[in-house]
Amino acid sequence: MEPLATHGSAKVAEPTDPLDLVGTLVPGGEIDELARSLIEEYAAMGYDAKRILELFRQPDYLAVHSVYRIRGEDAVCRLIDGVLAECGVFRVTEVDSAPPVSACPPQPIPLPTASEDEG
């Protein structure tokens, strides 16, 4: 029986291992598909349309900002709106609070006595 493959972080680097980062060009017609995939990822993380558009505007986010520069803000807004209309935005709300306090404390309900049941 062969051992399981070693995880990359535990593997010993060999002199012939390629350690260079390699980028892959995306054909020009696929830029909208790239943008859609990234928008879906941000939506799955809970980002709304406004927050996603802000990412596209930021030069530090190279992939989405290149789409923004090539397609323009109006096209990016249409892409964002279209993707969010299809998949929605994942949201989780956590509320940590005490139960509400009533202004009127609970009153005991009187139970009928045996003599009241007979009458």
N, C-alpha and C positions, 0 to 999 in steps of 0.2 A: 504494500500500500504506500503510495507516494504522500509525502507531507503536504499540508495545505500551503498555498502560496504565501510568502512573507509579505506583510503589509509594507507599502512603500516607505513609510517613515522608519521602519526597522531594518530595511534593506541596506546592506553595506554598499557604498558607492564604489563603482569600478572605474578605472581610467577611461574606458570606452563608453561609459554612460553619457547620454546627451543631457546636459544640465541647462541648456539654453531655453528661454521662453520662446515659444513659437506662436506667432499670430497667423490667423487664417483669413485671407481675403474673402469677403462676401460679394458675390456678383451684384452689380448695381440694382438689378430688379428685385433683389431680395431684401433691400433695406427696410421696407415696410414690414416684412415678416419678422425681421430682427426686432424692430421696434415693438411689434405686437407681443412677441415673446417676453420682452423685458417689461412691458406694461402689465402683462398677466402676472409676472413674478412680483412686481411691486404691489399690485392689487391683492395678491395672496398674502402679502405681509401687512395688509391693512391700510395702505396708502390710498387716499382719495384722489380725485382728478386734479385738484389744485396742487397737492403735494407732488404728484407725479410730474406735472408740468414744470414745477420748480426744479426738479432733477434734470429735466431736459434742457433747461436754461443754463445750468451750471457747467462751465468748461471743464471742471474737474472730473465730471462723469463722461468720459470720452465717447463711449458707445452711443449713449442716448443724445449727447450734445451734437455729435456728428449728424445724426438724423435731423435734429433741430435746425442745424445750419443748412443742410441740403434741402430739406422739405419745407422749412418755414413753420412759424408758430401756428398758423391756421390749420395746416395739414396735420401737425402733431396733435392739436386739440381735437380734430375729427377722429384721429386714430385712437386717442385716449378715450373719448366718449364712446366710440364704437366697441372697443374692447370691454370697457366697464359695463356697457349695456348687455354684452353677451355673457360675461362671467361674474359681474358684481364685484364687491369688495368684501373681503373677510374681515369681520369686526368681532372683537371680544371686549366685553365690559365687565369689570370686576368692581363690585361695590362692597366696601368693608365698613359697615356701620351697625350700630346697636338697633335692636328692634324698636319700632315707634312706641312712645310712651303715651298712653291714653290719658286724657284729662279726667276721665271718670274711671275710678278703680272698679274692677269687676265686682259685682254684687252676687252673693250666694243665692241660688234659687231654692226657695223653701219647698221641701218635699211634703206631700200630704201625710198626715198622721193616720194611724189605724182607725181612730174614731171618725175622721173625716171621710175615709173610704167607705165606712158602713152606712153613713147617713145619706 
